[in-house]
Amino acid sequence: MFDRILLAVDGSEHALHAARTAADLARTIKPSEFRIVVSYDFIPPYLGEPNLQYAIDGRKIEAEEVLNRAVKEVGNIPCEIHTEIIEGDAAEAIIDVATTRRSDVIVMGSRGLGRLVGLLLGSTSQKVLSHAPCPVLIVR
């Protein structure tokens, strides 16, 4: 049923709880693929050098830390874990990866570390839920 699981994380407590839930799901159904995705916002090019490179390096380090925490929360599961770090809007990145990798289910937290703008435009989970190419499991 869910042979390809996509876990989207942002480092929030809800995302880490989603990681544990996705891992439990994987242990139960034994999928062929388990993918963890972390997205970070675009960095404006007008920062100029060397500030632009410092900002890029900082965001990548933060994204790698989030990814490492998620992998640790997932623990041992009966399949290989694939990881991706993507620059861009979180909802669009999750939807693109789910579409490209032909995910069977997306697992994500109900609330994340979104910016104040997210309160006005709608949360990442709402956007993913509305536009995902597969079922979405929102974890509280």
N, C-alpha and C positions, 0 to 999 in steps of 0.2 A: 504494500500500500504506500508507505513512505520510504522509498528506497534511497532517496537523496534528500538529506536534511540540511537546511541552511540556517545557521544560528547567526543573528545580527547582534552585536554588542557595542556598548559605548562606555563601559566602565562603571555605570551606575549600579546600585544595589539590585534594581529590578532586572537589569541585564545579567548580572551574575546569578540571580535566581533563575532566570530563563536558561542560562547555561547548564545549571544543575538539572533542570526539567528536561532540556533537550538531551542531555546525557542519559537520563533515566529512560527516555523514549528510545534512544539508540540501543541501550542495553536490552530493552524489551523486544524491539522489532528487528534488530541486527541489520541496519541498512548497508548498502554498498559504498555510500559516500556520506561524509559528514564534513561540512564546510563552515568555517567561522569567518565572518566578515566584519571589519572595522572600517569606518569611514571618518575622514576628517575634512573640515571645511577648506574651501579654496583659499589660497594665500594670495592677497592682491599683489600684482607685479609692480605696482608703483612704489613699493617699499625700497626698491633699488638694492644694489649690492653694497656691502655684504649683508645688510639687514634681511634681504629676501632669503638668502641661503640659511641664515640663523633661524629664521621663522620656519622654513621647510624642515630643517634638521630637528628643531624642537617638536614640531607636530608629529614627525615620524617617530621620534623617541616615545612620545606620549601614546601614539597608536600602538607601537610595539609592546608597551607596558600593559595596555588594555588587553591586547591580544594574548599576552602571556598569562595574565590573570584568568582570562576566559578558558584557555587551554588547561590551566591548573584546576579550575572548577569542574571542567568536563571530566578530567581524570581518564581512567582506562575505559575504552569502549571497544566493541568488537569490529571496528573498521579503522581505516586510516583517516587521520584528521588533516584536511586541507585548510590553508589559511590565506586570506587576502586582505590587504590594506589598500584602500581606495581614497583618492582625493576627490571631494565633491559633496553634493547634497546627500545626506544619509539615506533618505527615502529613495531617491533616484538610484543611488548606488546599490541598495538592497534589491530593488526591483530589477535593475539591469543584471546583476549577478544571478538572481533567481531565474530570469529569462534565459540568459546565456548558458548557464550550467544546468538548465532544465530541472530545477529543484522541485521536489514533490511537496515540500512543506517548508514554511519559514517560521522560525521560533524567535521571538523577541520579547523584551520587557514592555510593560504597559506605559512606563514612564522612563525618561532618560535624563541626560544631562543637557537637554536642548536649551537654546538661547531664549531670551525673552520674546523674540520675534515668533518663536514657535507657539507661544500662547495666543498670538493674534491670528496666525495662519493655519493653525492646526498642528497636532503633534506628528512626529515621524511615524509612530505606529498607526495613526489614523490614515495617513497618506499611503503607507504600505498596504494596509487592509483594503483600501479603496481601489488600488491599482495593481495588486500582485497577480501574477499569472498562475498562482497555486493557492491552496489553503494557507492561512496564517494562524499560528497559535500565539496568542498574546498572554504573557504570564504576568500575574500581579504579585 
